[in-house]
Amino acid sequence: MVSLAVATSARATECSVVQALSATDTGSFVARQVPVLDLDFGGVVGDRHYGIARPANIRQARYYPRGTMIRNRRQLTVVSVEELAEVARRLELLEVRAEWLGANLLVEGIPRLSALPIGTRLLFLSGVGLVCEGVNQPCRLPGKVLQEHFPQSGAQSQFVRAAYGLRGIAASVECPGAIHSRDRAVVVPPEGYRSSANGLWS
Amino acid sequence: MVSLAVATSARATECSVVQALSATDTGSFVARQVPVLDLDFGGVVGDRHYGIARPANIRQARYYPRGTMIRNRRQLTVVSVEELAEVARRLELLEVRAEWLGANLLVEGIPRLSALPIGTRLLFLSGVGLVCEGVNQPCRLPGKVLQEHFPQSGAQSQFVRAAYGLRGIAASVECPGAIHSRDRAVVVPPEGYRSSANGLWS
């Protein structure tokens, strides 16, 4: 249960889950739709990104030597209908599907998902709580997948630039539970930020 | 080892550990100085705040019903020499010791520790990495302890207001290891922030 103070705030941004997805094949990052995501403190149970800890990779190269065991703050990735439509527009593609990006949640209703500050909470009506761990930096792999689906496009070479700032967020589990398609969540800024009517915060 | 790119940046803010502290008595939040803090993914081993998860309390009342098991993002608290001096000045006390506040680290060298954005990393030269989980909201208990040490003061009733925005930060462990007194750390803003010469970020 989301506390009434948050759930009924007139200024709260809400979003809905359009798709729940999981990548269970360790050989590929491409995800597939699932009826439910089971979450515990390690992330999505059965997903290839699951774990309390994981080895540092190239994304953390500025901070930790590769292979160092660090806390897994990239348990899930969340992308939005609005931002994927903009990526598709920029690449002149019919669509860019969340599954091709290896995302775990496709949500709708947050104007600028990728701009959410670190520490923003997504509080689901079921009680699940996710914490934004920052913008997801585009990697090259989805460009290859897009290219396979649209062989006539320039997606492979253009994806990273086109998706910059629109690639959604990484998130971690603060409160475990289950997320289903069509679940709704309240988007709550971290302390010190105020939400505004347009869904952006200052 | 902190990667060279971060450690040698001319703009990086550095800090040093003046005291390492731990509260091992579950009956009191007052901490005592220790030679070393042993950190794993649950926080300070043996400390009363240790744990991967813990029950939600009044601080999370806006987000989760009390007692709900949530990830422990308040594993350590960090306070600064500079800010505690300001609290002492406001309360007209000779000193405000980190141990009276139940802090785990007293650091020196960060101009406005409590203003660090969520997601800021403290990267120790030993390899330990902490992540800022946000400003620490003052609670009333340290006021009582201050009042015991300075019976003629008005600390008990004035502490919360005097310490607002100067109470340091909560932090969690991203990369485990040991922290000793006099260890040094680099303060690294989250992605999307830039550090500036005065130690504040924009």
Interface residues (C-beta under 8 A of the other chain):
Chain A: M1 V2 S3 A5 V6 F41 I52 A53 A56 A61 R62 Y63 Y64 P65 T68 M69 I70 R71 R73 P117 I118 G119 R121 L123 G127 G129 V131 E133 G134 V135 Q137 S172 V173 E174 C175 P176 V188 P190 E191 G192
Chain B: M1 V2 S3 A5 V6 F41 I52 A53 A56 A61 R62 Y63 Y64 P65 T68 M69 I70 R71 R73 P117 I118 G119 R121 L123 G127 G129 V131 E133 G134 V135 Q137 S172 V173 E174 C175 P176 V188 P190 E191 G192
